[in-house]
Amino acid sequence: MKKIVLCLSAMCLFAFTSCKENAAKKIDETNIAAAAKRDASASKFPVLQFDKAEHDFGQIDKGNKVTTVFKYTNTGDAPLVITDIKSTCGCTVPQDWSRDPLEKGGTGEFSVTYNGSGKGAVTKTINITANTEKGKEAVKIKAFVKVEENAANNNSPVAQ
């Protein structure tokens, strides 16, 4: 039994010491350079800069559709890709944006149509999903929706 344990110990010792190579010799300098380049570019993001963060339509009549255009520029260090633009409700419809990558310094635009629903002061947020560092950007529209005086008077209770 002692011979078996001694033989197994010798074989394990031989196996662990004979296969040992210098780990530093296995490092490939081209892999290090490629990893450094990859890590440096991973920290670069596009930056979505708008010509205006908010648009005020002013006073509009109830039910009147109004449209504005938001222009933007990619001021970051990577191509910008806008994957989606949504509003906070169905009364505001963003449309006409490019889904193609926008290079550094490139410009683009999208339009937003508001259908004039609601009454009084109205503010709507348009959320832009893109490959920016935050992942989401936002712009707003505002309007004051006027209601016809006759319609307002017809809806008020009559005192008797």
C-alpha positions as CSV (number, residue, x, y, z in Angstrom):
1,M,0.0,0.0,0.0
2,K,2.9,2.3,0.8
3,K,4.3,1.7,-2.7
4,I,1.0,2.6,-4.3
5,V,0.7,5.9,-2.4
6,L,4.3,6.7,-3.0
7,C,3.9,6.0,-6.8
8,L,0.7,8.2,-7.0
9,S,2.4,11.0,-5.1
10,A,5.4,10.8,-7.4
11,M,3.2,10.9,-10.5
12,C,1.2,13.9,-9.2
13,L,4.3,15.7,-8.4
14,F,5.8,15.0,-11.8
15,A,2.5,16.0,-13.6
16,F,2.2,19.3,-11.7
17,T,5.8,20.4,-12.2
18,S,6.5,19.1,-15.7
19,C,3.7,21.0,-17.4
20,K,4.4,24.3,-15.9
21,E,5.2,26.9,-18.4
22,N,5.9,30.5,-18.0
23,A,2.5,32.2,-18.2
24,A,4.0,35.5,-19.2
25,K,5.3,33.9,-22.4
26,K,1.8,33.0,-23.5
27,I,0.6,36.7,-23.6
28,D,0.3,37.9,-27.1
29,E,1.1,41.6,-27.5
30,T,-1.4,42.0,-30.4
31,N,-4.2,40.7,-28.2
32,I,-3.3,43.3,-25.6
33,A,-3.3,46.1,-28.2
34,A,-6.7,44.9,-29.6
35,A,-8.2,44.8,-26.1
36,A,-6.9,48.3,-25.2
37,K,-8.4,49.7,-28.5
38,R,-11.7,47.9,-27.8
39,D,-11.9,49.2,-24.3
40,A,-11.1,52.8,-25.4
41,S,-13.8,52.8,-28.0
42,A,-16.4,51.3,-25.6
43,S,-16.2,54.4,-23.5
44,K,-17.1,56.7,-26.4
45,F,-20.8,57.6,-26.9
46,P,-22.8,59.7,-29.2
47,V,-24.2,62.9,-27.7
48,L,-27.7,64.0,-28.9
49,Q,-27.9,67.8,-28.9
50,F,-31.2,69.5,-29.9
51,D,-31.7,72.9,-31.4
52,K,-34.4,73.4,-28.7
53,A,-35.5,71.3,-25.7
54,E,-39.0,72.6,-25.7
55,H,-41.5,74.0,-28.3
56,D,-44.4,76.2,-27.2
57,F,-47.3,76.3,-29.7
58,G,-48.9,79.1,-27.8
59,Q,-52.7,79.3,-27.8
60,I,-54.5,76.9,-30.1
61,D,-58.1,76.0,-30.7
62,K,-59.3,72.7,-29.4
63,G,-59.0,70.0,-32.1
64,N,-56.5,72.0,-34.3
65,K,-53.5,69.9,-35.3
66,V,-50.2,71.7,-35.0
67,T,-46.7,70.4,-36.0
68,T,-43.2,71.3,-35.1
69,V,-39.8,70.0,-36.1
70,F,-37.0,69.2,-33.7
71,K,-33.5,69.3,-35.2
72,Y,-30.6,67.5,-33.6
73,T,-26.8,67.1,-34.0
74,N,-24.5,64.2,-32.9
75,T,-21.8,66.0,-31.0
76,G,-20.3,62.8,-29.5
77,D,-17.5,60.6,-30.5
78,A,-19.5,57.6,-31.9
79,P,-22.2,57.1,-34.5
80,L,-25.7,58.0,-33.2
81,V,-28.6,55.5,-33.7
82,I,-32.1,56.5,-32.7
83,T,-34.1,53.3,-32.3
84,D,-37.4,54.8,-31.2
85,I,-39.3,58.0,-30.5
86,K,-42.5,57.9,-28.4
87,S,-44.7,60.4,-26.8
88,T,-46.4,60.2,-23.4
89,C,-49.8,59.9,-25.0
90,G,-51.5,59.1,-28.3
91,C,-52.4,62.8,-28.9
92,T,-48.8,63.6,-29.8
93,V,-47.3,61.7,-32.8
94,P,-43.5,61.9,-33.5
95,Q,-42.5,60.8,-37.0
96,D,-40.0,61.1,-39.9
97,W,-36.7,60.3,-38.1
98,S,-33.9,58.3,-39.6
99,R,-33.0,55.0,-38.2
100,D,-29.6,55.0,-40.0
101,P,-26.4,55.7,-38.0
102,L,-25.6,59.4,-37.8
103,E,-21.9,60.1,-37.8
104,K,-20.1,62.6,-35.5
105,G,-21.2,66.1,-36.5
106,G,-24.1,64.9,-38.5
107,T,-27.6,66.4,-38.2
108,G,-31.1,65.0,-38.4
109,E,-34.7,66.0,-37.5
110,F,-38.1,64.6,-36.6
111,S,-41.5,66.1,-36.6
112,V,-44.1,66.1,-33.8
113,T,-47.8,66.6,-34.4
114,Y,-50.2,67.4,-31.5
115,N,-53.9,67.0,-32.2
116,G,-55.1,69.8,-29.9
117,S,-56.9,67.6,-27.4
118,G,-57.4,68.6,-23.7
119,K,-58.0,72.0,-22.4
120,G,-56.0,74.8,-20.8
121,A,-52.2,74.4,-20.4
122,V,-50.9,71.2,-21.9
123,T,-47.4,69.8,-21.7
124,K,-46.3,66.6,-23.5
125,T,-43.0,64.8,-23.3
126,I,-41.4,63.0,-26.3
127,N,-38.9,60.3,-25.3
128,I,-36.0,59.4,-27.7
129,T,-34.4,56.0,-27.3
130,A,-30.9,56.1,-28.7
131,N,-27.4,54.6,-28.1
132,T,-26.3,57.6,-26.0
133,E,-24.7,57.2,-22.5
134,K,-28.1,57.7,-20.8
135,G,-30.0,55.6,-23.4
136,K,-33.0,58.0,-23.3
137,E,-33.3,61.7,-24.1
138,A,-36.4,63.9,-24.0
139,V,-37.9,67.0,-25.5
140,K,-41.2,68.7,-24.7
141,I,-44.1,70.5,-26.4
142,K,-46.5,73.0,-24.7
143,A,-49.7,74.6,-25.8
144,F,-52.7,76.4,-24.3
145,V,-55.8,74.7,-25.7
146,K,-58.7,77.2,-25.9
147,V,-62.2,75.8,-25.6
148,E,-65.1,77.6,-27.3
149,E,-67.0,79.9,-25.0
150,N,-70.4,78.6,-26.2
151,A,-69.4,75.0,-25.5
152,A,-68.2,76.0,-22.1
153,N,-71.4,77.9,-21.3
154,N,-73.6,75.0,-22.6
155,N,-71.9,72.6,-20.2
156,S,-72.4,74.8,-17.1
157,P,-75.4,74.2,-14.9
158,V,-78.1,76.8,-15.1
159,A,-79.2,78.4,-11.9
160,Q,-83.0,78.5,-11.2
